[in-house]
Amino acid sequence: MDSFEFQSGEVIDDAVVEYMTFGTPKYDENGVINNAIVYCAGSLGTFAGIIKILPLTEKGDAFDADKYFFISMSALGAPGSCSPSVTGLKRKFPEYSLVDVVNFQKQFLSEKFGIEHVLGLIGNSMGGFIGLTQAIEYPDFQDFIICGVSSYKVAGHDYILSRFVDEIITSDPDYAKGEMTYSLIRTLRLANLAEFNFGLSKEALRAMSNEELACEFETFGNEMLETDIYDLKYCNASCMNFDVEDGLGKITSEVLIIACKQDPHFPPELDGIPMSEMIENSQLLIMDSELGHLCFNELETISDELKEFMEGFDDC
C-alpha cells in the first residue's frame, strides 16, 4: 500500500502486505467479491497459517473452496508484511495496537480487492484477538467470526507470561542498539523458550520422557532463532494489555468460540465459557485435544460442528 497511518499518527510509506488467496470468488451486482473469508494467524504467524483449515476445504466440507474465497495475510507487525524487520526500522518502528492491525487489514482489503464487507473471519489465538477487535470496532464489516483458542482479554498467567517475555527482551542492554548482537541472539532464544510450556497440553508434555522433552525444548529454541527480536517485542506489546470485555456487547456478528479443554493458555472455564456468556449470537464449542493450544492443527475432529455453523451462511 502507498502508506499506512497508525492510531498514533505515525505513517509508514510503501507498506508491504504479504498475502495469499484461494477458493472461488463470487460477485455482487456491483462486481465486488461477496464471499470472502479472512484468515488471521496467531502471534507473528504468516499467511501460511491458513494451512490449518486446508483439510476442511474439499467439496462438501465446512470451508468448501468452491463456495468461499479465502484471503490470508501476514498481519501488521508480522514477518513478511510491514513490520520492524521488513521495514528495517527495528526499534524505531511505530508501536502498534490491535486496532492498528485491524485497520491495516481493512485498508488492504479495500485497496487491493475493493472489499468493504467480508463474509467472515477465522482467527486462532492472537488471530482471535484480531477478530474480536474487528467485530467491536466495525460491527457491520462481517457476518461471522470464528474465534479459536483465544480470549477477550490477556489476564492472569497470560499477562504475566507477556510481561516476562517483555522483561527478558528489554533487560538486555543491547536491545536499545537496534542491531543484533550475540547477547541479543541469546536473549531472543530465552524469550521464545518462555512460551514453550504454553503450547501442548500438560498431558502431552507429561507423556514424554525428560530426554524427549529436553530434545523438543532445544529444537524449539533453535528454530525460533529465525524470529526477529523486534518483531517479537512489538507483537508481544500489542497483546499484553488486550482487553475488550467492555466492548463485547457491541458485537452483532454471529460468533463461534472454539476452546480446548486442555489449552494451557486459555482454559475454557476462564476464557471461552465466560466470553460466550457475554456475546450475544455466540456458540461455544469445546474441543478435547492433547494438542492443547495447538488444537487448530486437528480441526478435522470437529468437522461436523464447523459444517453445521457454516451452513447458516450458505445464502449470504
C-alpha positions as CSV (number, residue, x, y, z in Angstrom):
1,M,0.0,0.0,0.0
2,D,1.2,3.5,-0.7
3,S,1.1,4.3,3.0
4,F,-0.5,3.3,6.3
5,E,-1.3,5.7,9.2
6,F,-1.2,4.3,12.8
7,Q,-3.5,5.4,15.6
8,S,-0.6,7.4,16.9
9,G,-0.5,9.5,13.7
10,E,2.8,8.0,12.6
11,V,2.9,6.9,8.9
12,I,4.7,4.2,7.1
13,D,5.1,4.7,3.3
14,D,5.2,1.7,0.9
15,A,3.6,-0.6,3.4
16,V,4.3,-4.2,2.3
17,V,1.4,-6.7,2.7
18,E,2.2,-10.4,2.2
19,Y,-0.9,-12.5,1.4
20,M,-2.3,-15.4,-0.5
21,T,-5.8,-16.3,-1.8
22,F,-7.5,-19.5,-2.8
23,G,-11.1,-20.6,-3.4
24,T,-13.8,-19.3,-5.7
25,P,-14.7,-15.6,-5.7
26,K,-18.3,-14.7,-6.2
27,Y,-19.5,-11.2,-7.0
28,D,-22.5,-9.0,-6.2
29,E,-24.3,-6.8,-8.7
30,N,-21.5,-4.2,-8.4
31,G,-18.8,-6.7,-9.3
32,V,-17.4,-6.8,-5.7
33,I,-16.4,-10.1,-4.1
34,N,-19.1,-11.0,-1.5
35,N,-18.0,-14.4,-0.2
36,A,-14.6,-13.5,1.2
37,I,-13.4,-15.2,4.4
38,V,-10.3,-13.7,6.0
39,Y,-7.9,-16.0,8.0
40,C,-5.9,-14.4,10.8
41,A,-3.0,-16.4,12.3
42,G,-1.6,-16.4,15.8
43,S,1.3,-14.2,17.1
44,L,3.8,-13.5,14.3
45,G,2.1,-16.1,12.2
46,T,2.2,-15.5,8.4
47,F,-0.3,-16.0,5.7
48,A,0.8,-19.7,5.7
49,G,-1.2,-20.2,8.9
50,I,-4.2,-20.9,6.8
51,I,-2.9,-24.4,6.3
52,K,-4.8,-25.3,9.5
53,I,-8.1,-25.1,7.6
54,L,-7.0,-26.7,4.4
55,P,-8.2,-30.2,5.4
56,L,-11.7,-28.8,5.5
57,T,-11.8,-27.1,2.1
58,E,-12.7,-30.1,-0.1
59,K,-16.2,-30.2,-1.8
60,G,-18.9,-30.6,0.8
61,D,-16.6,-29.7,3.7
62,A,-17.2,-26.8,6.2
63,F,-14.9,-24.5,4.2
64,D,-15.6,-25.7,0.7
65,A,-13.3,-23.9,-1.6
66,D,-16.0,-23.9,-4.3
67,K,-18.2,-21.8,-2.0
68,Y,-15.8,-19.4,-0.4
69,F,-12.9,-17.1,-1.4
70,F,-10.2,-17.1,1.3
71,I,-7.7,-14.3,1.9
72,S,-4.9,-14.9,4.4
73,M,-2.5,-12.1,5.3
74,S,0.7,-11.8,7.3
75,A,-0.6,-9.2,9.8
76,L,0.9,-5.8,10.5
77,G,4.0,-6.4,12.6
78,A,4.4,-10.0,11.3
79,P,7.4,-11.1,9.2
80,G,6.6,-10.7,5.5
81,S,4.4,-7.7,5.9
82,C,5.0,-4.2,7.2
83,S,7.0,-4.9,10.4
84,P,10.1,-3.9,12.3
85,S,12.1,-6.5,10.4
86,V,10.7,-5.9,6.9
87,T,11.0,-2.1,7.1
88,G,14.4,-2.3,8.7
89,L,13.3,0.2,11.3
90,K,13.7,-2.3,14.1
91,R,13.1,-0.5,17.5
92,K,12.2,2.7,15.6
93,F,9.1,1.1,14.2
94,P,5.9,2.7,15.4
95,E,4.3,1.0,18.4
96,Y,1.0,-0.5,17.2
97,S,-2.2,-1.7,18.8
98,L,-4.6,-4.4,17.7
99,V,-6.9,-1.7,16.3
100,D,-3.9,-0.8,14.1
101,V,-3.7,-4.4,13.0
102,V,-7.4,-4.4,12.1
103,N,-7.2,-1.1,10.2
104,F,-4.2,-2.3,8.3
105,Q,-6.1,-5.4,7.2
106,K,-9.3,-3.4,6.3
107,Q,-7.3,-0.9,4.3
108,F,-5.6,-3.6,2.4
109,L,-8.9,-5.4,1.6
110,S,-10.4,-2.2,0.4
111,E,-7.4,-1.1,-1.8
112,K,-6.5,-4.5,-3.2
113,F,-9.9,-6.1,-3.7
114,G,-12.4,-3.3,-3.3
115,I,-13.9,-5.3,-0.4
116,E,-15.8,-3.2,2.2
117,H,-17.6,-6.2,3.8
118,V,-16.4,-9.8,4.3
119,L,-18.5,-12.9,4.9
120,G,-16.4,-13.8,7.9
121,L,-13.1,-14.0,9.7
122,I,-11.4,-17.1,11.2
123,G,-8.7,-16.5,13.8
124,N,-6.8,-18.6,16.3
125,S,-5.0,-17.2,19.4
126,M,-3.9,-13.7,18.5
127,G,-6.0,-14.1,15.4
128,G,-9.0,-14.4,17.7
129,F,-8.0,-11.1,19.3
130,I,-8.0,-9.5,15.8
131,G,-11.4,-11.0,15.0
132,L,-13.0,-9.7,18.2
133,T,-11.4,-6.3,17.8
134,Q,-12.7,-6.1,14.2
135,A,-16.2,-7.1,15.3
136,I,-16.3,-4.5,18.0
137,E,-14.7,-1.6,16.0
138,Y,-16.6,-2.4,12.8
139,P,-19.8,-4.4,13.7
140,D,-21.2,-4.4,10.2
141,F,-17.9,-5.4,8.4
142,Q,-18.5,-9.2,8.7
143,D,-21.4,-11.7,9.1
144,F,-19.4,-14.1,11.4
145,I,-16.3,-14.6,13.5
146,I,-14.7,-17.9,14.4
147,C,-12.6,-17.2,17.4
148,G,-10.4,-20.2,18.3
149,V,-8.3,-20.9,21.4
150,S,-8.4,-17.2,22.3
151,S,-9.9,-14.8,24.8
152,Y,-11.5,-11.4,25.3
153,K,-8.5,-10.3,27.5
154,V,-5.0,-11.1,28.4
155,A,-5.0,-11.6,32.2
156,G,-3.7,-13.7,35.0
157,H,-0.9,-16.2,33.9
158,D,-1.1,-14.9,30.3
159,Y,-0.4,-11.4,31.3
160,I,2.5,-12.5,33.5
161,L,3.9,-14.5,30.6
162,S,3.7,-11.4,28.3
163,R,5.4,-9.3,31.0
164,F,8.1,-11.9,31.4
165,V,8.8,-12.0,27.7
166,D,9.0,-8.2,27.6
167,E,11.3,-8.2,30.7
168,I,13.6,-10.7,29.1
169,I,14.0,-8.6,26.0
170,T,14.2,-5.1,27.4
171,S,16.6,-6.1,30.2
172,D,19.3,-6.8,27.6
173,P,21.3,-3.5,27.3
174,D,21.9,-4.4,23.6
175,Y,18.2,-4.1,22.8
176,A,18.4,-0.3,22.5
177,K,21.1,-0.6,19.8
178,G,18.7,-1.7,17.1
179,E,21.0,-4.3,15.7
180,M,21.6,-8.0,16.5
181,T,24.5,-8.9,18.8
182,Y,25.5,-12.2,20.3
183,S,23.8,-11.1,23.5
184,L,20.5,-10.4,21.8
185,I,20.6,-13.7,20.0
186,R,20.8,-15.4,23.4
187,T,18.0,-13.1,24.7
188,L,15.8,-13.9,21.7
189,R,16.2,-17.6,22.4
190,L,15.3,-17.2,26.1
191,A,12.3,-15.0,25.3
192,N,10.9,-17.7,22.9
193,L,11.6,-20.5,25.2
194,A,9.4,-18.8,27.8
195,E,6.5,-19.7,25.5
196,F,7.4,-23.4,25.1
197,N,5.3,-24.6,28.1
198,F,2.1,-23.0,26.8
199,G,1.7,-24.9,23.5
200,L,1.0,-28.6,24.0
201,S,-1.2,-29.7,26.8
202,K,0.1,-30.8,30.2
203,E,-1.0,-34.3,29.4
204,A,1.1,-34.4,26.1
205,L,4.1,-33.0,27.9
206,R,3.8,-35.5,30.8
207,A,3.6,-38.4,28.3
208,M,7.1,-37.5,27.0
209,S,10.3,-38.7,28.8
210,N,12.6,-36.0,30.2
211,E,15.0,-36.8,27.4
212,E,12.4,-36.3,24.8
213,L,11.3,-33.0,26.4
214,A,14.9,-31.8,26.6
215,C,15.2,-32.5,22.8
216,E,12.0,-30.8,22.0
217,F,12.9,-27.8,24.2
218,E,16.3,-27.5,22.5
219,T,14.8,-27.8,19.0
220,F,12.1,-25.2,19.7
221,G,14.7,-22.7,21.0
222,N,16.9,-23.2,17.9
223,E,14.1,-23.0,15.4
224,M,12.7,-19.8,17.0
225,L,16.1,-18.0,16.4
226,E,14.7,-17.2,13.0
227,T,12.3,-14.8,14.7
228,D,13.3,-11.1,14.6
229,I,13.6,-9.9,18.2
230,Y,12.0,-6.6,17.4
231,D,9.0,-8.2,15.7
232,L,8.6,-10.4,18.8
233,K,8.9,-7.4,21.2
234,Y,6.3,-5.3,19.3
235,C,3.9,-8.1,18.8
236,N,4.0,-9.1,22.4
237,A,3.5,-5.5,23.5
238,S,0.4,-5.1,21.2
239,C,-1.3,-8.0,23.0
240,M,0.0,-7.6,26.6
241,N,-2.8,-5.2,27.6
242,F,-5.5,-6.6,25.3
243,D,-8.9,-6.3,27.0
244,V,-12.2,-5.9,25.0
245,E,-14.5,-7.1,27.8
246,D,-16.4,-3.8,27.8
247,G,-16.9,-3.9,24.1
248,L,-18.3,-7.4,23.7
249,G,-21.8,-6.1,23.8
250,K,-21.2,-4.2,20.6
251,I,-20.7,-7.4,18.6
252,T,-23.6,-8.0,16.2
253,S,-21.9,-10.8,14.1
254,E,-22.5,-14.4,14.6
255,V,-19.6,-15.8,16.7
256,L,-18.4,-19.3,17.1
257,I,-16.0,-19.7,20.0
258,I,-13.7,-22.7,19.9
259,A,-12.0,-23.6,23.1
260,C,-9.9,-26.6,24.1
261,K,-10.3,-28.4,27.4
262,Q,-6.5,-28.9,27.7
263,D,-5.4,-25.4,26.5
264,P,-2.7,-24.1,28.9
265,H,-3.1,-20.6,27.5
266,F,-6.8,-20.0,27.5
267,P,-8.6,-22.7,29.5
268,P,-12.4,-22.8,28.7
269,E,-13.5,-22.1,32.3
270,L,-11.5,-18.8,32.3
271,D,-11.9,-17.7,28.8
272,G,-14.2,-19.4,26.3
273,I,-17.1,-20.0,28.6
274,P,-17.4,-16.5,30.2
275,M,-16.8,-15.0,26.7
276,S,-19.7,-17.0,25.3
277,E,-21.9,-15.7,28.1
278,M,-21.0,-12.1,27.3
279,I,-21.5,-12.2,23.5
280,E,-25.0,-12.4,22.0
281,N,-25.4,-14.7,19.0
282,S,-22.5,-16.8,20.1
283,Q,-22.0,-20.5,20.1
284,L,-19.4,-22.4,22.2
285,L,-17.6,-25.5,21.1
286,I,-15.1,-27.1,23.4
287,M,-12.5,-29.5,21.8
288,D,-10.9,-32.4,23.5
289,S,-7.3,-32.4,22.3
290,E,-3.9,-33.1,23.8
291,L,-2.5,-30.6,21.3
292,G,-3.8,-28.0,23.8
293,H,-3.3,-24.5,22.4
294,L,-2.2,-26.1,19.1
295,C,-5.5,-27.9,18.6
296,F,-6.3,-25.9,15.4
297,N,-4.0,-28.4,13.8
298,E,-6.7,-31.1,14.0
299,L,-9.9,-29.2,13.1
300,E,-11.0,-32.3,11.3
301,T,-12.1,-33.7,14.6
302,I,-14.9,-31.1,14.8
303,S,-15.7,-31.0,11.1
304,D,-19.4,-31.8,11.5
305,E,-19.8,-28.9,14.0
306,L,-18.0,-26.5,11.8
307,K,-20.0,-27.5,8.8
308,E,-23.3,-27.0,10.7
309,F,-22.1,-23.5,11.7
310,M,-21.1,-22.6,8.2
311,E,-24.5,-23.8,6.7
312,G,-26.0,-20.7,8.2
313,F,-24.1,-18.6,5.7
314,D,-24.7,-20.5,2.5
315,D,-27.2,-18.0,1.3
316,C,-25.3,-14.9,2.3
